[in-house]
Amino acid sequence: MHELDAGVLESGDNRLSAGTWFRIPLQPTPIDLKLSGELNQLDFSKYRLYCLHTPGHSPGSLSIYADLEGKRVLFGQDIHAPIIKKYRSDEMLWRRSMEKLLALQADILCEGHLGIFEPAENVTKFIEHHMLHQTVE
């Protein structure tokens, strides 16, 4: 988890975690590994994951990508997520983050709520669509 969001989980903050939205009480949770900065890499045997800081939905939002068998696979949870200022969202940072994701030219997007998108043209269309139709509160 990025250090900029870690405090929310470590303190069990039910408001900033949006736990109250989903009626799920959050217990204080220790974070084993806090990432910092723009880009971190995690190595697992023959695989390498890149953790890209993509703030906007939250200060510590991360997008993860890997290059596997000649394809770039992107895990982008906060692409479609609403920008809600009372939860520390920042629309300008989010837009910059979406530009970072577009620059990755991912072949496959695994989006946490809306499915898997491929090929690369569909990944680009998905991100661009949400940039045009973002919900800001």
DSSP file (Angstrom, degrees, kcal/mol; ACC not computed):
  #  RESIDUE AA STRUCTURE BP1 BP2  ACC     N-H-->O    O-->H-N    N-H-->O    O-->H-N    TCO  KAPPA ALPHA  PHI   PSI    X-CA   Y-CA   Z-CA
    1    1 A M              0   0    0      0, 0.0    34,-2.7     0, 0.0     2,-0.2   0.000 360.0 360.0 360.0 144.5    0.0    0.0    0.0
    2    2 A H  B >>  -a   35   0A   0     58,-0.6     3,-2.0    32,-0.2     4,-1.2  -0.494 360.0-123.6 -71.6 142.1    1.3    3.5   -0.7
    3    3 A E  H 3> S+     0   0    0     32,-3.3     4,-0.6     1,-0.3    -1,-0.1   0.752 106.9  67.7 -58.4 -25.5    2.3    5.4    2.5
    4    4 A L  H 34 S+     0   0    0     31,-0.3    -1,-0.3     1,-0.2    56,-0.2   0.669 112.2  31.0 -72.8 -15.2   -0.2    8.2    1.6
    5    5 A D  H X> S+     0   0    0     -3,-2.0     3,-1.2    55,-0.2     4,-0.9   0.522  95.9  89.9-111.7 -11.8   -3.2    5.9    2.2
    6    6 A A  H 3X S+     0   0    0     -4,-1.2     4,-2.8     1,-0.3     3,-0.3   0.842  78.6  62.1 -58.6 -37.5   -1.7    3.6    4.9
    7    7 A G  H 3X S+     0   0    0     -4,-0.6     4,-2.0     1,-0.2     6,-0.3   0.814  96.3  60.3 -60.4 -31.1   -2.8    5.7    7.8
    8    8 A V  H <>>S+     0   0    0     -3,-1.2     5,-2.2     2,-0.2     4,-0.7   0.930 113.1  36.1 -62.9 -45.8   -6.5    5.2    6.9
    9    9 A L  H  <5S+     0   0    0     -4,-0.9    20,-2.6    -3,-0.3     3,-0.4   0.898 115.0  54.6 -74.5 -40.5   -6.2    1.5    7.3
   10   10 A E  H  <5S+     0   0    0     -4,-2.8    -2,-0.2    18,-0.3    -1,-0.2   0.844 114.2  41.2 -64.1 -31.9   -3.8    1.5   10.2
   11   11 A S  H  <5S-     0   0    0     -4,-2.0    -1,-0.2    -5,-0.2    -2,-0.2   0.615 107.4-124.1 -88.8 -12.7   -6.2    3.8   12.2
   12   12 A G  T  <5 -     0   0    0     -4,-0.7     2,-0.9    -3,-0.4    14,-0.2   0.848  38.4-176.3  72.6  33.2   -9.3    1.9   11.1
   13   13 A D     >< -     0   0    0     -5,-2.2     4,-1.7    -6,-0.3     6,-0.3  -0.520  10.7-173.2 -70.8 102.7  -10.9    5.1    9.8
   14   14 A N  T  4>S+     0   0    0     -2,-0.9     6,-1.8     2,-0.2     5,-0.6   0.742  80.1  51.3 -71.4 -23.8  -14.3    4.1    8.7
   15   15 A R  T >45S+     0   0    0      3,-0.2     3,-1.2     4,-0.2    -1,-0.2   0.968 113.9  38.8 -77.3 -55.5  -15.1    7.4    7.1
   16   16 A L  T 345S+     0   0    0      1,-0.3    -2,-0.2     2,-0.1    -1,-0.1   0.782 116.2  52.6 -68.7 -25.6  -12.1    7.9    4.9
   17   17 A S  T 3<5S-     0   0    0     -4,-1.7    -1,-0.3    -9,-0.2    -2,-0.2   0.605 108.2-127.5 -80.1 -10.2  -12.0    4.2    3.9
   18   18 A A  T X>5 +     0   0    0     -3,-1.2     4,-1.2    -4,-0.2     3,-0.7   0.633  66.9 137.8  67.8  17.0  -15.7    4.5    2.9
   19   19 A G  H 3>X +     0   0    0     -5,-0.6     5,-2.6    -6,-0.3     4,-0.5   0.855  66.8  58.7 -56.6 -35.4  -16.4    1.5    5.2
   20   20 A T  H >45S+     0   0    0     -6,-1.8     3,-0.5     1,-0.2    -1,-0.2   0.834  98.8  59.0 -65.4 -31.7  -19.5    3.3    6.4
   21   21 A W  H <45S+     0   0    0     -3,-0.7    -1,-0.2    -7,-0.3    -2,-0.2   0.901 115.4  34.1 -60.0 -41.1  -20.8    3.5    2.7
   22   22 A F  H 3<5S-     0   0    0     -4,-1.2    -1,-0.2    -3,-0.2    -2,-0.2   0.354 109.3-119.9 -99.4   4.7  -20.7   -0.3    2.5
   23   23 A R  T <<5 +     0   0    0     -4,-0.5    -3,-0.2    -3,-0.5    -4,-0.1   0.874  69.7 135.6  56.2  40.2  -21.7   -0.9    6.2
   24   24 A I      < -     0   0    0     -5,-2.6     2,-0.3    -6,-0.1    -1,-0.2  -0.941  52.4-138.2-118.0 107.1  -18.4   -2.8    6.7
   25   25 A P        -     0   0    0      0, 0.0     2,-0.5     0, 0.0   -13,-0.0  -0.488  16.8-141.9 -68.9 127.5  -16.7   -1.8    9.9
   26   26 A L        -     0   0    0     -2,-0.3   -12,-0.1   -14,-0.2    -9,-0.0  -0.780   9.4-153.2 -91.9 126.5  -13.0   -1.4    9.4
   27   27 A Q        -     0   0    0     -2,-0.5   -15,-0.3     1,-0.1   -14,-0.1  -0.723  39.2 -86.6 -91.8 147.5  -10.7   -2.6   12.1
   28   28 A P        -     0   0    0      0, 0.0   -18,-0.3     0, 0.0   -17,-0.1  -0.340  52.5-164.9 -53.6 130.1   -7.2   -1.0   12.5
   29   29 A T        -     0   0    0    -20,-2.6   -17,-0.2   -21,-0.1     2,-0.1  -0.975  14.5-132.6-127.8 119.6   -5.0   -3.0   10.1
   30   30 A P        -     0   0    0      0, 0.0     2,-0.6     0, 0.0   -19,-0.0  -0.442  18.4-136.9 -69.9 145.4   -1.2   -2.9   10.2
   31   31 A I        -     0   0    0      1,-0.1     3,-0.2    -2,-0.1   -25,-0.0  -0.916  11.3-164.7-105.7 120.4    0.5   -2.5    6.8
   32   32 A D  S    S+     0   0    0     -2,-0.6     2,-0.5     1,-0.2    -1,-0.1   0.895  78.4  28.1 -70.7 -42.0    3.5   -4.7    6.2
   33   33 A L        -     0   0    0    -31,-0.0     2,-0.6     2,-0.0    -1,-0.2  -0.964  66.6-167.6-130.5 115.9    5.0   -2.9    3.2
   34   34 A K        -     0   0    0     -2,-0.5   -32,-0.2    -3,-0.2     2,-0.2  -0.905  12.7-152.7-105.0 121.4    4.5    0.8    2.6
   35   35 A L  B     -a    2   0A   0    -34,-2.7   -32,-3.3    -2,-0.6     2,-0.3  -0.577  13.2-172.0 -88.0 153.5    5.5    2.1   -0.8
   36   36 A S        +     0   0    0     -2,-0.2     3,-0.1   -34,-0.2    17,-0.1  -0.937  40.0  21.6-139.7 163.9    6.6    5.6   -1.4
   37   37 A G  S    S-     0   0    0     -2,-0.3     3,-0.1     1,-0.2    16,-0.1  -0.225  98.0 -53.5  77.4-166.9    7.4    7.8   -4.4
   38   38 A E  S    S+     0   0    0      1,-0.2    15,-3.0    14,-0.1     2,-0.4   0.863 113.8  16.9 -81.9 -42.1    6.3    7.4   -8.0
   39   39 A L  E     +B   52   0B   0     13,-0.2     2,-0.3    -3,-0.1    -1,-0.2  -0.994  57.3 175.8-144.6 130.8    7.3    3.9   -8.9
   40   40 A N  E     -B   51   0B   0     11,-2.0    11,-3.4    -2,-0.4     2,-0.4  -0.950  16.1-147.8-128.4 150.5    8.2    0.8   -7.0
   41   41 A Q  E     -B   50   0B   0     -2,-0.3     2,-0.5     9,-0.2     9,-0.2  -0.964   4.0-161.5-122.7 143.2    8.9   -2.7   -8.2
   42   42 A L  E     -B   49   0B   0      7,-2.8     7,-3.0    -2,-0.4     2,-0.5  -0.984  11.6-151.2-120.6 124.7    8.3   -6.0   -6.5
   43   43 A D  E     +B   48   0B   0     -2,-0.5     2,-0.4     5,-0.2     5,-0.2  -0.846  15.2 178.6-103.4 130.1   10.1   -9.1   -7.7
   44   44 A F  E >   -B   47   0B   0      3,-3.5     3,-3.3    -2,-0.5     2,-0.2  -0.893  60.5 -72.1-130.0  98.9    8.6  -12.5   -7.3
   45   45 A S  T 3  S-     0   0    0     -2,-0.4    -1,-0.1     1,-0.3     0, 0.0  -0.311 120.4  -7.1  51.6-112.6   10.8  -15.2   -8.7
   46   46 A K  T 3  S+     0   0    0     -2,-0.2     2,-0.3    -3,-0.1    -1,-0.3   0.421 124.7  82.4 -93.1   3.2   10.6  -14.7  -12.5
   47   47 A Y  E <   -B   44   0B   0     -3,-3.3    -3,-3.5    21,-0.0     2,-0.4  -0.835  56.6-164.1-111.2 146.5    7.9  -12.0  -12.3
   48   48 A R  E     -B   43   0B   0     -2,-0.3    19,-0.4    -5,-0.2     2,-0.4  -0.996   4.3-161.2-128.9 127.2    8.2   -8.3  -11.6
   49   49 A L  E     -B   42   0B   0     -7,-3.0    -7,-2.8    -2,-0.4     2,-0.5  -0.891   8.2-148.9-105.4 138.3    5.3   -6.1  -10.7
   50   50 A Y  E     -BC  41  65B   0     15,-3.1    15,-2.3    -2,-0.4     2,-0.7  -0.930   4.3-156.3-107.1 127.5    5.5   -2.3  -11.0
   51   51 A C  E     -BC  40  64B   0    -11,-3.4   -11,-2.0    -2,-0.5     2,-0.5  -0.901  12.9-166.3-106.5 107.1    3.5   -0.3   -8.5
   52   52 A L  E     -BC  39  63B   0     11,-3.2    11,-2.4    -2,-0.7     2,-0.5  -0.832  21.5-126.5-100.5 124.0    2.8    3.1  -10.1
   53   53 A H  E     + C   0  62B   0    -15,-3.0     9,-0.2    -2,-0.5     8,-0.1  -0.573  34.0 172.2 -69.6 117.0    1.5    5.9   -7.8
   54   54 A T        -     0   0    0      7,-2.6     3,-0.4    -2,-0.5     4,-0.3  -0.609  11.9-174.8-127.6  70.1   -1.7    7.2   -9.5
   55   55 A P        +     0   0    0      0, 0.0    42,-0.4     0, 0.0     5,-0.1  -0.141  44.2  84.4 -65.8 162.0   -3.2    9.6   -7.0
   56   56 A G  S    S+     0   0    0      2,-1.6    34,-2.6    32,-0.2    38,-0.2  -0.491  85.7  53.4 145.2 -66.5   -6.5   11.2   -7.5
   57   57 A H  S    S-     0   0    0     -3,-0.4    27,-0.3     1,-0.3    34,-0.1   0.933 137.0  -6.5 -60.8 -42.8   -9.3    8.9   -6.2
   58   58 A S  S >  S-     0   0    0     -4,-0.3    -2,-1.6    31,-0.1     3,-1.4  -0.948  80.9-106.0-141.5 162.6   -7.2    8.8   -3.0
   59   59 A P  T 3  S+     0   0    0      0, 0.0   -54,-0.2     0, 0.0   -55,-0.1   0.817 119.2  38.4 -60.1 -30.1   -3.8   10.3   -2.2
   60   60 A G  T 3  S+     0   0    0    -56,-0.2   -58,-0.6   -58,-0.1   -55,-0.2   0.132  79.0 149.6-110.3  21.4   -2.2    6.9   -2.3
   61   61 A S    <   -     0   0    0     -3,-1.4    -7,-2.6    -8,-0.1     2,-0.4  -0.243  27.2-162.6 -55.6 140.8   -4.0    5.2   -5.2
   62   62 A L  E     -C   53   0B   0     -9,-0.2    15,-0.4    -8,-0.1     2,-0.4  -0.940  15.5-160.0-125.9 148.2   -1.8    2.7   -7.0
   63   63 A S  E     -C   52   0B   0    -11,-2.4   -11,-3.2    -2,-0.4     2,-0.4  -0.989  16.1-151.6-122.2 138.9   -2.0    1.0  -10.3
   64   64 A I  E     +CD  51  75B   0     11,-2.0    11,-3.8    -2,-0.4     2,-0.3  -0.889  16.8 175.1-112.7 137.6    0.0   -2.2  -10.8
   65   65 A Y  E     -CD  50  74B   0    -15,-2.3   -15,-3.1    -2,-0.4     2,-0.3  -0.977   8.4-174.4-140.4 159.5    1.3   -3.5  -14.1
   66   66 A A  E     - D   0  73B   0      7,-2.1     7,-3.2    -2,-0.3     2,-0.7  -0.990  25.6-129.7-147.2 148.8    3.5   -6.3  -15.4
   67   67 A D  E     + D   0  72B   0    -19,-0.4     2,-0.5    -2,-0.3     5,-0.2  -0.912  37.8 173.2-102.3 112.4    5.0   -7.3  -18.7
   68   68 A L  E >   - D   0  71B   0      3,-3.1     3,-1.8    -2,-0.7    -2,-0.1  -0.977  60.4 -20.6-129.3 122.4    4.1  -10.9  -19.3
   69   69 A E  T 3  S-     0   0    0     -2,-0.5    -1,-0.1     1,-0.3     3,-0.1   0.869 128.2 -46.9  50.7  43.9    4.7  -13.0  -22.4
   70   70 A G  T 3  S+     0   0    0      1,-0.2     2,-0.4    -3,-0.0    -1,-0.3   0.545 120.5 100.8  80.2   7.3    5.1   -9.9  -24.6
   71   71 A K  E <   -D   68   0B   0     -3,-1.8    -3,-3.1    36,-0.0     2,-0.6  -0.961  67.3-132.6-126.4 144.2    2.0   -8.1  -23.2
   72   72 A R  E     -D   67   0B   0     -2,-0.4    36,-2.0    -5,-0.2    35,-1.9  -0.853  22.7-162.8 -94.6 121.8    1.6   -5.4  -20.7
   73   73 A V  E     -De  66 108B   0     -7,-3.2    -7,-2.1    -2,-0.6     2,-0.4  -0.921   4.4-163.2-109.2 125.2   -1.1   -6.2  -18.2
   74   74 A L  E     -De  65 109B   0     34,-3.0    36,-3.4    -2,-0.5     2,-0.7  -0.914  13.2-159.9-113.2 131.0   -2.5   -3.3  -16.1
   75   75 A F  E     +De  64 110B   0    -11,-3.8   -11,-2.0    -2,-0.4     2,-0.6  -0.928  21.6 172.6-106.5 105.2   -4.5   -3.6  -12.9
   76   76 A G    >   +     0   0    0     34,-1.2     3,-0.8    -2,-0.7     4,-0.3  -0.781  10.2 166.2-122.4  86.6   -6.2   -0.2  -12.6
   77   77 A Q  T 3  S+     0   0    0     -2,-0.6     3,-0.4   -15,-0.4     4,-0.2   0.854  73.9  47.5 -67.7 -39.2   -8.7   -0.2   -9.8
   78   78 A D  T 3  S+     0   0    0    -16,-0.3    -1,-0.2     1,-0.2   -21,-0.1   0.153  77.2 101.5-100.5  20.6   -9.4    3.6   -9.6
   79   79 A I  S <  S+     0   0    0     -3,-0.8    -1,-0.2     1,-0.2    -2,-0.1   0.940  96.9  26.9 -66.6 -47.1   -9.9    4.4  -13.2
   80   80 A H  S    S+     0   0    0     -3,-0.4    55,-0.2    -4,-0.3    -1,-0.2   0.500  94.4 122.9 -93.6  -4.5  -13.7    4.6  -12.9
   81   81 A A        -     0   0    0     -4,-0.2    54,-0.1     1,-0.1    -3,-0.0  -0.247  67.2-106.6 -64.6 143.7  -13.9    5.5   -9.3
   82   82 A P        -     0   0    0      0, 0.0     2,-0.8     0, 0.0    54,-0.2  -0.301  21.9-124.5 -68.7 153.9  -15.7    8.7   -8.3
   83   83 A I  B     +g  136   0C   0     52,-3.0    54,-3.3     6,-0.1     2,-0.6  -0.891  35.2 174.9 -98.9 107.9  -13.8   11.8   -7.3
   84   84 A I    > > -     0   0    0     -2,-0.8     3,-2.0   -27,-0.3     5,-1.5  -0.937  20.2-158.7-122.0 107.9  -15.3   12.7   -3.9
   85   85 A K  G > 5S+     0   0    0     -2,-0.6     3,-1.9     1,-0.3    -1,-0.1   0.814  89.5  61.6 -59.3 -35.0  -13.5   15.7   -2.2
   86   86 A K  G 3 5S+     0   0    0      1,-0.3    -1,-0.3     2,-0.1    -2,-0.0   0.661 103.4  53.1 -69.1 -12.1  -14.6   14.8    1.3
   87   87 A Y  G < 5S-     0   0    0     -3,-2.0    -1,-0.3   -30,-0.1    -2,-0.2   0.099 128.8 -97.7-104.4  20.1  -12.7   11.5    0.9
   88   88 A R  T < 5S+     0   0    0     -3,-1.9    -3,-0.2     1,-0.2   -32,-0.2   0.696  71.3 155.2  73.4  23.9   -9.5   13.3   -0.1
   89   89 A S      < -     0   0    0     -5,-1.5     2,-0.4   -31,-0.1    -1,-0.2  -0.490  26.6-161.9 -76.6 152.5  -10.0   12.9   -3.9
   90   90 A D     >  -     0   0    0    -34,-2.6     4,-2.4    -2,-0.1     5,-0.2  -0.924   9.1-160.3-140.5 110.3   -8.4   15.3   -6.3
   91   91 A E  H  > S+     0   0    0     -2,-0.4     4,-2.5     1,-0.2     5,-0.2   0.883  91.5  51.2 -61.4 -42.1   -9.6   15.6   -9.8
   92   92 A M  H  > S+     0   0    0      1,-0.2     4,-2.1     2,-0.2    -1,-0.2   0.917 112.0  46.9 -64.6 -42.3   -6.5   17.2  -11.3
   93   93 A L  H  > S+     0   0    0      1,-0.2     4,-2.3     2,-0.2    -1,-0.2   0.905 111.5  52.5 -63.8 -39.8   -4.2   14.5   -9.8
   94   94 A W  H  X S+     0   0    0     -4,-2.4     4,-2.3     2,-0.2    -2,-0.2   0.920 107.9  50.6 -61.2 -44.7   -6.6   11.8  -11.0
   95   95 A R  H  X S+     0   0    0     -4,-2.5     4,-1.8     1,-0.2    -1,-0.2   0.909 110.5  49.1 -62.1 -42.0   -6.5   13.3  -14.6
   96   96 A R  H  X S+     0   0    0     -4,-2.1     4,-1.8     1,-0.2    -1,-0.2   0.899 110.1  52.5 -62.3 -39.2   -2.7   13.3  -14.5
   97   97 A S  H  X S+     0   0    0     -4,-2.3     4,-2.1   -42,-0.4    -2,-0.2   0.888 105.9  52.8 -64.3 -38.9   -2.7    9.7  -13.3
   98   98 A M  H  X S+     0   0    0     -4,-2.3     4,-2.4     1,-0.2    -1,-0.2   0.869 106.4  53.9 -65.4 -34.8   -5.0    8.7  -16.1
   99   99 A E  H  X S+     0   0    0     -4,-1.8     4,-2.1     2,-0.2    -1,-0.2   0.892 106.5  52.5 -63.6 -39.4   -2.5   10.2  -18.6
  100  100 A K  H  X S+     0   0    0     -4,-1.8     4,-0.9     2,-0.2    -2,-0.2   0.919 109.9  48.7 -60.3 -43.2    0.2    8.1  -16.9
  101  101 A L  H >X>S+     0   0    0     -4,-2.1     3,-0.6     1,-0.2     4,-0.5   0.899 109.3  51.2 -66.7 -40.0   -1.9    5.0  -17.5
  102  102 A L  H ><5S+     0   0    0     -4,-2.4     3,-1.3     1,-0.2    -1,-0.2   0.895 105.2  57.6 -61.6 -38.6   -2.5    5.9  -21.1
  103  103 A A  H 3<5S+     0   0    0     -4,-2.1    -1,-0.2     1,-0.3    -2,-0.2   0.734  94.1  67.1 -65.5 -22.3    1.3    6.3  -21.6
  104  104 A L  H <<5S-     0   0    0     -4,-0.9    -1,-0.3    -3,-0.6    -2,-0.2   0.758  91.3-148.8 -68.2 -23.5    1.8    2.7  -20.5
  105  105 A Q  T <<5 -     0   0    0     -3,-1.3   -33,-0.2    -4,-0.5    -3,-0.1   0.937  21.2-161.7  51.6  53.4    0.0    1.5  -23.6
  106  106 A A      < -     0   0    0     -5,-0.5    17,-0.2     1,-0.1    18,-0.2  -0.339  21.4-155.0 -66.7 143.7   -1.3   -1.6  -21.8
  107  107 A D  S    S+     0   0    0    -35,-1.9     2,-0.4     1,-0.3   -34,-0.2   0.762  83.1  28.6 -85.2 -30.3   -2.5   -4.5  -23.9
  108  108 A I  E     -e   73   0B   0    -36,-2.0   -34,-3.0    10,-0.1     2,-0.5  -0.999  66.3-161.5-136.1 134.1   -4.8   -5.8  -21.2
  109  109 A L  E     -eF  74 117B   0      8,-2.7     8,-2.8    -2,-0.4     2,-0.7  -0.977   2.2-164.3-116.7 125.0   -6.6   -3.9  -18.4
  110  110 A C  E     -eF  75 116B   0    -36,-3.4   -34,-1.2    -2,-0.5     2,-0.5  -0.924  14.3-168.3-105.2 105.7   -8.0   -5.7  -15.4
  111  111 A E  E  >  - F   0 115B   0      4,-3.0     4,-1.7    -2,-0.7   -34,-0.2  -0.860  21.6-132.9-103.3 125.4  -10.4   -3.3  -13.8
  112  112 A G  T  4 S+     0   0    0     -2,-0.5    -1,-0.1     1,-0.2   -35,-0.1   0.684  96.1  18.1 -54.2 -28.9  -11.5   -4.3  -10.3
  113  113 A H  T  4 S+     0   0    0    -36,-0.2    -1,-0.2     2,-0.1   -36,-0.1   0.678 126.5  44.6-115.0 -25.5  -15.2   -3.7  -10.7
  114  114 A L  T  4 S-     0   0    0      1,-0.3     2,-0.2     3,-0.0    -2,-0.2   0.430 100.8-114.9-111.7   1.0  -15.9   -3.6  -14.5
  115  115 A G  E  <  -F  111   0B   0     -4,-1.7    -4,-3.0     2,-0.0     2,-0.4  -0.636  43.6 -37.2 112.4-163.8  -14.0   -6.5  -15.9
  116  116 A I  E     -F  110   0B   0     -6,-0.2     2,-0.4    -2,-0.2    -6,-0.2  -0.901  48.1-163.1-112.0 134.4  -11.1   -7.2  -18.3
  117  117 A F  E     -F  109   0B   0     -8,-2.8    -8,-2.7    -2,-0.4     6,-0.1  -0.966  14.6-160.4-123.3 132.6  -10.5   -5.1  -21.4
  118  118 A E        +     0   0    0     -2,-0.4     2,-0.2   -10,-0.2   -10,-0.1  -0.955  46.1  39.1-159.5 159.9   -8.3   -6.0  -24.4
  119  119 A P  S >> S-     0   0    0      0, 0.0     4,-1.6     0, 0.0     3,-1.1   0.539  83.3-100.2 -76.1-165.5   -6.7   -5.4  -26.8
  120  120 A A  H 3> S+     0   0    0      1,-0.3     4,-2.5     2,-0.2     5,-0.2   0.823 121.1  59.1 -53.0 -37.6   -4.8   -2.2  -26.3
  121  121 A E  H 3> S+     0   0    0      1,-0.2     4,-2.3     2,-0.2    -1,-0.3   0.886 106.6  47.8 -61.9 -37.7   -7.3   -0.1  -28.3
  122  122 A N  H <> S+     0   0    0     -3,-1.1     4,-2.2     2,-0.2    -1,-0.2   0.829 108.8  53.9 -72.9 -31.3  -10.1   -1.1  -25.9
  123  123 A V  H  X S+     0   0    0     -4,-1.6     4,-2.3   -17,-0.2     5,-0.2   0.948 111.1  46.2 -63.0 -48.4   -7.9   -0.3  -22.9
  124  124 A T  H  X S+     0   0    0     -4,-2.5     4,-2.8     1,-0.2     5,-0.3   0.925 112.1  50.7 -60.2 -46.1   -7.3    3.2  -24.3
  125  125 A K  H  X S+     0   0    0     -4,-2.3     4,-2.7     1,-0.2    -1,-0.2   0.904 109.3  51.6 -59.4 -42.3  -11.0    3.7  -25.0
  126  126 A F  H  X S+     0   0    0     -4,-2.2     4,-1.9     2,-0.2    -1,-0.2   0.942 113.3  43.0 -61.6 -48.5  -12.0    2.6  -21.5
  127  127 A I  H  X S+     0   0    0     -4,-2.3     4,-1.7     1,-0.2    -2,-0.2   0.939 115.7  48.2 -64.5 -46.7   -9.6    5.1  -19.8
  128  128 A E  H  X S+     0   0    0     -4,-2.8     4,-1.6     1,-0.2    -1,-0.2   0.888 108.2  55.6 -62.3 -39.1  -10.5    7.9  -22.2
  129  129 A H  H  X S+     0   0    0     -4,-2.7     4,-1.6    -5,-0.3     3,-0.3   0.932 109.4  46.2 -57.7 -46.3  -14.2    7.3  -21.7
  130  130 A H  H  < S+     0   0    0     -4,-1.9    -1,-0.2     1,-0.2    -2,-0.2   0.791 106.6  58.5 -71.5 -26.2  -13.9    7.6  -18.0
  131  131 A M  H  < S+     0   0    0     -4,-1.7     3,-0.4     1,-0.2    -1,-0.2   0.855 111.7  42.3 -67.6 -32.8  -11.8   10.8  -18.4
  132  132 A L  H  < S+     0   0    0     -4,-1.6    -2,-0.2    -3,-0.3    -1,-0.2   0.776 123.6  36.1 -80.6 -27.3  -14.7   12.3  -20.3
  133  133 A H  S  < S+     0   0    0     -4,-1.6    -1,-0.2    -5,-0.2    -2,-0.2  -0.056  78.9 149.9-121.3  31.8  -17.4   11.0  -17.9
  134  134 A Q        -     0   0    0     -3,-0.4     2,-0.5    -4,-0.2   -53,-0.1  -0.392  43.5-129.5 -68.5 141.0  -15.9   11.2  -14.5
  135  135 A T        -     0   0    0    -55,-0.2   -52,-3.0   -54,-0.1     2,-0.5  -0.826  25.9-172.6 -91.7 124.6  -18.2   11.8  -11.5
  136  136 A V  B      g   83   0C   0     -2,-0.5   -52,-0.2   -54,-0.2    -2,-0.0  -0.980 360.0 360.0-122.3 126.5  -17.0   14.6   -9.3
  137  137 A E              0   0    0    -54,-3.3   -53,-0.2    -2,-0.5   -51,-0.1   0.342 360.0 360.0-123.7 360.0  -18.7   15.4   -5.9
